[in-house]
Amino acid sequence: MSNHNGSSPFSANAADLNREGHRIQELVEKIQGLPDSAARAMLQECLEATLSFYGHGLERILQIIEKTGVDGRKVHEALVQDGGVSGLLLIHGLHPVPLEKRLTVALDKVRPYMQSHGGNVELLRLENEHAVLRLEGHCKTCPSSTVTLELAVRHAIEEACPDLAGFEVEGTVKNGASQGATSFAHVPNAAPDWKRIENTGSLRDGGLMTFQTESEPLLVCRIGSQIYAYHDRCPACNTPLHLGNLQDATLTCGMGHRFDAQHAGMGLDDHDIHLDPVPLLVRDGEVKVALPHVASGAPSHLTEAAAP
């Protein structure tokens, strides 16, 4: 969407704004006069949602200016980097940062997670607002790579590049077989729920911790300075992983099945089985895991597992 008369919104004067205000009022009156009550209600809801969107965007602009101070360059950068303001700029075709650069920054945000599992993601090309990515390292052979893309990579792209038409990824693996190139179309509101994990600062090297979500528990563990998260079930015997132990990056369940916790949960005794990793990112000192969006329920909580 762009400014209706093709001019820059920064060139609008008070008279222009007044005319647009009167026009909006006329349209509201026409909506209220529609004979179809369902159409009237839908248009009214659409108008309220639009006003709310712009209202929150303007509120964010004022907050950022107040926090940033008088430095014009800092204000400009802070506004561009803010998610709400960035959305307003994109709608009107005013975002100063090119799509490719925003996509690169988005991928940089998830690289720490990918690299913590011995993998990476690379942007191969961007054509006609459609991106082609490639998984590298252990992520390329990890059977959970599609889940990783859905929850971590896709979320970062949706957040920074809502104007991207879609992307495909070479080398994803699902159910033990190569998928070739997996395509992902742009789906608004497809972002996962990011849940904050408390008390990870007290988790020592080799320590295990459980994190209870609305649907199932997760296992959280630390190897050196890195923190990892997995679904808390052994794929070989279905026993809770937190009842096992972690030593030298080898996670062993209570029944003795061993997995490489540092490389996407690869099975050490049977390469056909593997753990299910959960995207985990550390930002501004906070540890968060990405989960599929579900209806809100009981709050998540943490319990520390028994020491190995």
C-alpha positions as a Markdown table, in Angstrom:
| # | Residue | x | y | z |
|---|---|---|---|---|
| 1 | Met | 0.0 | 0.0 | 0.0 |
| 2 | Ser | 1.3 | 3.5 | -0.7 |
| 3 | Asn | 0.1 | 7.1 | -0.2 |
| 4 | His | -3.0 | 7.4 | -2.3 |
| 5 | Asn | -1.9 | 10.5 | -4.3 |
| 6 | Gly | 1.6 | 9.1 | -4.9 |
| 7 | Ser | 3.3 | 11.9 | -2.9 |
| 8 | Ser | 5.5 | 11.5 | 0.1 |
| 9 | Pro | 3.6 | 11.6 | 3.3 |
| 10 | Phe | 6.2 | 13.9 | 4.7 |
| 11 | Ser | 5.1 | 16.6 | 2.2 |
| 12 | Ala | 1.5 | 16.7 | 3.5 |
| 13 | Asn | 0.4 | 19.9 | 5.0 |
| 14 | Ala | -2.4 | 20.7 | 7.5 |
| 15 | Ala | -5.0 | 21.2 | 4.7 |
| 16 | Asp | -4.2 | 17.8 | 3.2 |
| 17 | Leu | -4.6 | 16.1 | 6.5 |
| 18 | Asn | -7.9 | 17.9 | 7.2 |
| 19 | Arg | -9.2 | 16.8 | 3.8 |
| 20 | Glu | -8.2 | 13.2 | 4.5 |
| 21 | Gly | -9.8 | 13.4 | 7.9 |
| 22 | His | -13.1 | 14.5 | 6.4 |
| 23 | Arg | -12.9 | 11.8 | 3.8 |
| 24 | Ile | -12.5 | 9.2 | 6.5 |
| 25 | Gln | -15.5 | 10.5 | 8.3 |
| 26 | Glu | -17.6 | 10.3 | 5.2 |
| 27 | Leu | -16.6 | 6.7 | 4.6 |
| 28 | Val | -17.5 | 5.9 | 8.2 |
| 29 | Glu | -21.0 | 7.4 | 7.8 |
| 30 | Lys | -21.5 | 5.4 | 4.6 |
| 31 | Ile | -20.4 | 2.2 | 6.4 |
| 32 | Gln | -23.0 | 2.9 | 9.1 |
| 33 | Gly | -25.7 | 3.3 | 6.5 |
| 34 | Leu | -25.1 | -0.1 | 4.8 |
| 35 | Pro | -28.3 | -2.3 | 4.7 |
| 36 | Asp | -26.3 | -5.5 | 5.2 |
| 37 | Ser | -25.6 | -5.8 | 8.9 |
| 38 | Ala | -22.9 | -8.5 | 8.5 |
| 39 | Ala | -21.0 | -6.3 | 6.0 |
| 40 | Arg | -21.4 | -3.3 | 8.2 |
| 41 | Ala | -20.0 | -5.2 | 11.2 |
| 42 | Met | -17.1 | -6.6 | 9.2 |
| 43 | Leu | -16.1 | -3.2 | 7.8 |
| 44 | Gln | -16.5 | -1.6 | 11.2 |
| 45 | Glu | -14.2 | -4.3 | 12.7 |
| 46 | Cys | -11.7 | -3.7 | 9.9 |
| 47 | Leu | -11.7 | 0.0 | 10.5 |
| 48 | Glu | -11.2 | -0.5 | 14.2 |
| 49 | Ala | -8.3 | -2.9 | 13.6 |
| 50 | Thr | -6.7 | -0.5 | 11.2 |
| 51 | Leu | -7.0 | 2.4 | 13.6 |
| 52 | Ser | -5.6 | 0.3 | 16.4 |
| 53 | Phe | -2.6 | -0.8 | 14.2 |
| 54 | Tyr | -1.7 | 2.8 | 13.4 |
| 55 | Gly | -2.4 | 4.0 | 16.9 |
| 56 | His | 0.1 | 1.5 | 18.4 |
| 57 | Gly | 2.6 | 2.4 | 15.7 |
| 58 | Leu | 2.4 | 6.1 | 16.5 |
| 59 | Glu | 2.7 | 5.3 | 20.2 |
| 60 | Arg | 5.8 | 3.3 | 19.5 |
| 61 | Ile | 7.3 | 6.2 | 17.5 |
| 62 | Leu | 6.7 | 8.6 | 20.4 |
| 63 | Gln | 8.2 | 6.2 | 22.9 |
| 64 | Ile | 11.3 | 5.6 | 20.8 |
| 65 | Ile | 11.9 | 9.4 | 20.3 |
| 66 | Glu | 11.5 | 10.0 | 24.1 |
| 67 | Lys | 14.0 | 7.2 | 24.9 |
| 68 | Thr | 16.5 | 8.0 | 22.2 |
| 69 | Gly | 16.9 | 11.8 | 22.8 |
| 70 | Val | 17.8 | 14.5 | 20.3 |
| 71 | Asp | 20.3 | 12.6 | 18.2 |
| 72 | Gly | 18.4 | 12.4 | 14.8 |
| 73 | Arg | 20.5 | 9.5 | 13.5 |
| 74 | Lys | 19.9 | 7.4 | 16.5 |
| 75 | Val | 16.2 | 8.2 | 16.4 |
| 76 | His | 16.1 | 7.1 | 12.7 |
| 77 | Glu | 17.9 | 3.8 | 13.4 |
| 78 | Ala | 15.8 | 3.0 | 16.4 |
| 79 | Leu | 12.6 | 3.6 | 14.5 |
| 80 | Val | 13.7 | 1.5 | 11.6 |
| 81 | Gln | 14.7 | -1.4 | 13.9 |
| 82 | Asp | 11.4 | -1.4 | 15.8 |
| 83 | Gly | 9.0 | -4.1 | 14.7 |
| 84 | Gly | 5.8 | -2.1 | 14.9 |
| 85 | Val | 7.2 | 1.0 | 13.2 |
| 86 | Ser | 9.0 | -1.1 | 10.6 |
| 87 | Gly | 5.6 | -2.7 | 9.7 |
| 88 | Leu | 4.1 | 0.8 | 9.1 |
| 89 | Leu | 7.0 | 1.7 | 6.8 |
| 90 | Leu | 6.7 | -1.5 | 4.8 |
| 91 | Ile | 3.0 | -1.0 | 4.3 |
| 92 | His | 3.7 | 2.4 | 2.6 |
| 93 | Gly | 6.8 | 1.3 | 0.8 |
| 94 | Leu | 9.0 | 3.6 | 2.9 |
| 95 | His | 11.3 | 1.2 | 4.6 |
| 96 | Pro | 14.9 | 2.4 | 4.0 |
| 97 | Val | 16.6 | -1.0 | 4.4 |
| 98 | Pro | 16.5 | -3.2 | 1.3 |
| 99 | Leu | 14.8 | -6.6 | 1.5 |
| 100 | Glu | 18.1 | -8.6 | 1.0 |
| 101 | Lys | 19.8 | -6.8 | 3.9 |
| 102 | Arg | 16.9 | -7.3 | 6.2 |
| 103 | Leu | 16.9 | -11.0 | 5.2 |
| 104 | Thr | 20.6 | -11.3 | 5.9 |
| 105 | Val | 20.1 | -9.7 | 9.4 |
| 106 | Ala | 17.2 | -12.1 | 10.1 |
| 107 | Leu | 19.4 | -15.1 | 9.3 |
| 108 | Asp | 22.2 | -13.7 | 11.4 |
| 109 | Lys | 19.8 | -13.7 | 14.4 |
| 110 | Val | 19.2 | -17.5 | 14.2 |
| 111 | Arg | 22.8 | -18.5 | 13.3 |
| 112 | Pro | 23.9 | -18.8 | 17.0 |
| 113 | Tyr | 21.3 | -21.6 | 17.4 |
| 114 | Met | 22.2 | -23.3 | 14.1 |
| 115 | Gln | 25.9 | -23.1 | 14.9 |
| 116 | Ser | 25.4 | -24.4 | 18.5 |
| 117 | His | 24.2 | -27.6 | 16.8 |
| 118 | Gly | 27.2 | -27.7 | 14.4 |
| 119 | Gly | 25.2 | -26.3 | 11.5 |
| 120 | Asn | 24.5 | -23.1 | 9.6 |
| 121 | Val | 22.1 | -21.5 | 7.1 |
| 122 | Glu | 23.2 | -19.7 | 4.0 |
| 123 | Leu | 21.3 | -17.3 | 1.6 |
| 124 | Leu | 22.0 | -18.6 | -1.9 |
| 125 | Arg | 20.0 | -16.0 | -3.9 |
| 126 | Leu | 17.0 | -13.7 | -3.8 |
| 127 | Glu | 14.9 | -13.3 | -6.9 |
| 128 | Asn | 11.5 | -11.7 | -7.4 |
| 129 | Glu | 11.1 | -11.4 | -3.6 |
| 130 | His | 11.6 | -15.2 | -3.3 |
| 131 | Ala | 14.6 | -16.5 | -1.3 |
| 132 | Val | 16.6 | -19.7 | -1.7 |
| 133 | Leu | 18.4 | -20.9 | 1.4 |
| 134 | Arg | 20.7 | -23.8 | 2.1 |
| 135 | Leu | 21.4 | -25.7 | 5.3 |
| 136 | Glu | 25.0 | -26.6 | 6.2 |
| 137 | Gly | 26.7 | -29.0 | 8.6 |
| 138 | His | 24.7 | -31.1 | 11.0 |
| 139 | Cys | 21.5 | -29.1 | 10.3 |
| 140 | Lys | 21.6 | -30.5 | 6.7 |
| 141 | Thr | 21.4 | -34.1 | 7.9 |
| 142 | Cys | 19.2 | -33.5 | 11.0 |
| 143 | Pro | 15.8 | -35.1 | 10.6 |
| 144 | Ser | 14.3 | -32.2 | 12.6 |
| 145 | Ser | 15.6 | -29.6 | 10.3 |
| 146 | Thr | 12.1 | -28.9 | 8.9 |
| 147 | Val | 10.9 | -28.1 | 12.4 |
| 148 | Thr | 13.9 | -25.9 | 13.0 |
| 149 | Leu | 13.0 | -23.9 | 9.8 |
| 150 | Glu | 9.3 | -23.7 | 10.7 |
| 151 | Leu | 10.0 | -22.4 | 14.3 |
| 152 | Ala | 13.3 | -20.5 | 14.2 |
| 153 | Val | 14.3 | -19.5 | 10.7 |
| 154 | Arg | 10.8 | -18.8 | 9.4 |
| 155 | His | 9.9 | -16.7 | 12.5 |
| 156 | Ala | 13.0 | -14.5 | 12.0 |
| 157 | Ile | 12.1 | -14.0 | 8.4 |
| 158 | Glu | 8.5 | -13.3 | 9.1 |
| 159 | Glu | 9.5 | -10.7 | 11.7 |
| 160 | Ala | 12.0 | -8.8 | 9.5 |
| 161 | Cys | 10.7 | -9.5 | 6.0 |
| 162 | Pro | 6.9 | -9.6 | 5.9 |
| 163 | Asp | 7.2 | -8.4 | 2.3 |
| 164 | Leu | 9.1 | -11.6 | 1.2 |
| 165 | Ala | 6.9 | -13.7 | -1.0 |
| 166 | Gly | 8.3 | -17.0 | 0.2 |
| 167 | Phe | 11.5 | -19.1 | 0.5 |
| 168 | Glu | 12.7 | -22.5 | -0.1 |
| 169 | Val | 15.5 | -24.5 | 1.6 |
| 170 | Glu | 17.8 | -27.0 | 0.0 |
| 171 | Gly | 18.9 | -30.1 | 1.9 |
| 172 | Thr | 16.1 | -30.4 | 4.5 |
| 173 | Val | 15.5 | -33.9 | 6.0 |
| 174 | Lys | 12.3 | -35.4 | 7.2 |
| 175 | Asn | 11.6 | -38.9 | 8.5 |
| 176 | Gly | 15.2 | -39.9 | 7.6 |
| 177 | Ala | 14.9 | -39.0 | 3.9 |
| 178 | Ser | 16.2 | -36.0 | 2.0 |
| 179 | Gln | 13.4 | -33.5 | 1.0 |
| 180 | Gly | 15.4 | -31.8 | -1.7 |
| 181 | Ala | 14.1 | -28.2 | -1.6 |
| 182 | Thr | 11.4 | -27.4 | 0.9 |
| 183 | Ser | 9.2 | -24.4 | 0.1 |
| 184 | Phe | 7.7 | -22.0 | 2.6 |
| 185 | Ala | 5.2 | -19.4 | 1.5 |
| 186 | His | 4.6 | -16.2 | 3.5 |
| 187 | Val | 1.9 | -16.8 | 6.1 |
| 188 | Pro | 0.9 | -13.9 | 8.2 |
| 189 | Asn | 0.8 | -14.6 | 12.0 |
| 190 | Ala | 2.6 | -17.9 | 11.5 |
| 191 | Ala | 5.2 | -17.0 | 14.2 |
| 192 | Pro | 5.7 | -19.5 | 17.0 |
| 193 | Asp | 5.3 | -18.7 | 20.7 |
| 194 | Trp | 8.7 | -17.8 | 22.3 |
| 195 | Lys | 8.7 | -19.0 | 25.9 |
| 196 | Arg | 11.2 | -17.6 | 28.3 |
| 197 | Ile | 13.1 | -20.1 | 30.4 |
| 198 | Glu | 14.0 | -18.9 | 33.9 |
| 199 | Asn | 16.9 | -19.9 | 36.2 |
| 200 | Thr | 19.2 | -21.1 | 33.4 |
| 201 | Gly | 22.0 | -19.1 | 35.1 |
| 202 | Ser | 22.2 | -21.7 | 37.8 |
| 203 | Leu | 22.4 | -24.6 | 35.3 |
| 204 | Arg | 26.0 | -25.9 | 35.5 |
| 205 | Asp | 28.0 | -27.6 | 32.7 |
| 206 | Gly | 26.5 | -31.1 | 32.3 |
| 207 | Gly | 23.3 | -30.1 | 34.2 |
| 208 | Leu | 19.8 | -31.0 | 33.1 |
| 209 | Met | 16.6 | -29.1 | 33.7 |
| 210 | Thr | 13.0 | -29.7 | 32.6 |
| 211 | Phe | 10.7 | -27.0 | 31.2 |
| 212 | Gln | 7.0 | -27.7 | 31.2 |
| 213 | Thr | 5.0 | -26.2 | 28.3 |
| 214 | Glu | 1.3 | -26.2 | 27.8 |
| 215 | Ser | 1.5 | -29.5 | 25.9 |
| 216 | Glu | 4.6 | -31.4 | 26.9 |
| 217 | Pro | 7.9 | -31.1 | 28.9 |
| 218 | Leu | 11.2 | -30.2 | 27.4 |
| 219 | Leu | 14.7 | -31.0 | 28.5 |
| 220 | Val | 17.1 | -28.1 | 28.8 |
| 221 | Cys | 20.8 | -28.9 | 29.2 |
| 222 | Arg | 24.1 | -27.0 | 29.3 |
| 223 | Ile | 27.3 | -28.0 | 27.6 |
| 224 | Gly | 30.1 | -25.6 | 28.3 |
| 225 | Ser | 28.7 | -22.1 | 27.6 |
| 226 | Gln | 26.0 | -23.4 | 25.3 |
| 227 | Ile | 22.4 | -24.3 | 26.3 |
| 228 | Tyr | 20.3 | -26.8 | 24.3 |
| 229 | Ala | 16.6 | -27.9 | 24.4 |
| 230 | Tyr | 15.0 | -31.2 | 23.4 |
| 231 | His | 11.7 | -32.8 | 23.7 |
| 232 | Asp | 11.9 | -34.8 | 27.0 |
| 233 | Arg | 11.4 | -38.3 | 25.5 |
| 234 | Cys | 13.9 | -40.9 | 24.4 |
| 235 | Pro | 13.0 | -41.9 | 20.9 |
| 236 | Ala | 14.3 | -45.4 | 21.5 |
| 237 | Cys | 12.4 | -46.3 | 24.7 |
| 238 | Asn | 10.1 | -43.4 | 25.4 |
| 239 | Thr | 11.5 | -42.7 | 28.9 |
| 240 | Pro | 12.0 | -39.2 | 30.1 |
| 241 | Leu | 15.4 | -37.9 | 29.2 |
| 242 | His | 15.8 | -35.9 | 32.4 |
| 243 | Leu | 16.1 | -39.2 | 34.3 |
| 244 | Gly | 19.3 | -39.9 | 32.5 |
| 245 | Asn | 22.6 | -38.0 | 32.6 |
| 246 | Leu | 24.8 | -35.8 | 30.4 |
| 247 | Gln | 28.6 | -36.2 | 30.2 |
| 248 | Asp | 31.0 | -34.8 | 27.7 |
| 249 | Ala | 28.1 | -33.8 | 25.4 |
| 250 | Thr | 26.7 | -37.4 | 25.4 |
| 251 | Leu | 23.1 | -37.5 | 26.7 |
| 252 | Thr | 22.3 | -41.0 | 28.0 |
| 253 | Cys | 18.7 | -41.9 | 28.9 |
| 254 | Gly | 17.8 | -44.1 | 31.9 |
| 255 | Met | 17.8 | -47.2 | 29.7 |
| 256 | Gly | 21.3 | -46.5 | 28.3 |
| 257 | His | 20.5 | -45.1 | 24.8 |
| 258 | Arg | 23.1 | -42.5 | 23.9 |
| 259 | Phe | 22.8 | -39.3 | 21.9 |
| 260 | Asp | 25.0 | -36.4 | 20.8 |
| 261 | Ala | 23.4 | -33.4 | 22.6 |
| 262 | Gln | 25.8 | -31.0 | 20.9 |
| 263 | His | 24.9 | -32.0 | 17.3 |
| 264 | Ala | 21.1 | -32.0 | 17.0 |
| 265 | Gly | 20.6 | -35.1 | 19.2 |
| 266 | Met | 22.1 | -37.6 | 16.7 |
| 267 | Gly | 21.9 | -41.2 | 17.9 |
| 268 | Leu | 25.3 | -42.6 | 18.8 |
| 269 | Asp | 24.3 | -46.2 | 19.0 |
| 270 | Asp | 21.7 | -46.2 | 16.2 |
| 271 | His | 21.9 | -43.4 | 13.6 |
| 272 | Asp | 18.3 | -44.0 | 12.5 |
| 273 | Ile | 17.0 | -42.6 | 15.8 |
| 274 | His | 17.6 | -39.0 | 17.0 |
| 275 | Leu | 16.3 | -36.6 | 19.6 |
| 276 | Asp | 13.9 | -33.8 | 18.6 |
| 277 | Pro | 15.7 | -30.5 | 19.2 |
| 278 | Val | 13.7 | -27.3 | 20.0 |
| 279 | Pro | 15.0 | -23.9 | 18.7 |
| 280 | Leu | 16.6 | -22.0 | 21.5 |
| 281 | Leu | 18.0 | -18.5 | 21.4 |
| 282 | Val | 19.8 | -16.3 | 23.9 |
| 283 | Arg | 19.0 | -12.6 | 23.4 |
| 284 | Asp | 19.8 | -9.8 | 25.8 |
| 285 | Gly | 20.5 | -12.3 | 28.6 |
| 286 | Glu | 17.2 | -14.1 | 28.2 |
| 287 | Val | 16.9 | -17.8 | 27.1 |
| 288 | Lys | 13.9 | -18.5 | 25.0 |
| 289 | Val | 12.6 | -21.6 | 23.1 |
| 290 | Ala | 10.3 | -21.5 | 20.1 |
| 291 | Leu | 7.1 | -23.6 | 20.3 |
| 292 | Pro | 4.2 | -24.0 | 17.8 |
| 293 | His | 1.4 | -21.6 | 18.6 |
| 294 | Val | -1.2 | -23.1 | 20.8 |
| 295 | Ala | -4.1 | -21.7 | 22.8 |
| 296 | Ser | -3.1 | -20.1 | 26.0 |
| 297 | Gly | -3.3 | -22.4 | 29.1 |
| 298 | Ala | -1.5 | -22.9 | 32.3 |
| 299 | Pro | 1.7 | -20.9 | 32.6 |
| 300 | Ser | 5.0 | -22.8 | 31.9 |
| 301 | His | 7.4 | -23.5 | 34.7 |
| 302 | Leu | 10.8 | -25.0 | 35.4 |
| 303 | Thr | 11.9 | -27.8 | 37.7 |
| 304 | Glu | 15.6 | -28.8 | 38.0 |
| 305 | Ala | 16.3 | -32.4 | 37.3 |
| 306 | Ala | 18.2 | -34.6 | 39.6 |
| 307 | Ala | 22.0 | -34.2 | 39.3 |
| 308 | Pro | 23.6 | -36.8 | 37.1 |
